[in-house]
Amino acid sequence: MGRFIYDTMANSVELEDRTLAHLRIVIMNKLRRSEPFMFDVELGDGTGRRSFWIHPAVPIQLQFHGTRHPRINRAWIDELMLAASGPNGLTVVPEPPEPVVPPAEQ
C-alpha cells in the first residue's frame, strides 16, 4: 500500500501502489497544464471518503511501498483523465482490461 499525501500527513490516504502510479500520471498532467481539480477517494478502512481540491500551490507527495514500477495501462489513464476533467472530478474508477495489441506482421 502506498500513500497519497496532500500538504501534510494528516491529509493523506492509503492506496494500492498500482492505483497510485496511475493517479500520479493523471495528477502530474493536470497540474502541468495548471488545471486544478477535485480528487474524491474512498478511505481504505471503509469509513467513508475524502475530497481534495488539487491545486499547484499545495505540496503533494506520492509514497510508494514497493520499489518496482508497475506496467501502465493506457486505457485506465485515459478513463482517469476523463474523470478528472469531468464535473465530479477525479475518482478511482475500476481498471479496464488492457487492449490486446496484435503482433506486428512481418
Secondary structure, 3 states (H helix, E strand, C coil): CEEEEECCCCCEEEECHHHHHHHHHHHHHHHHCCCCEEEEEECCCCCCEEEEEECCCCCEEEECCCCCCCCCCHHHHHHHHHHHHCCCCEECCCCCCCCCCCCCCC
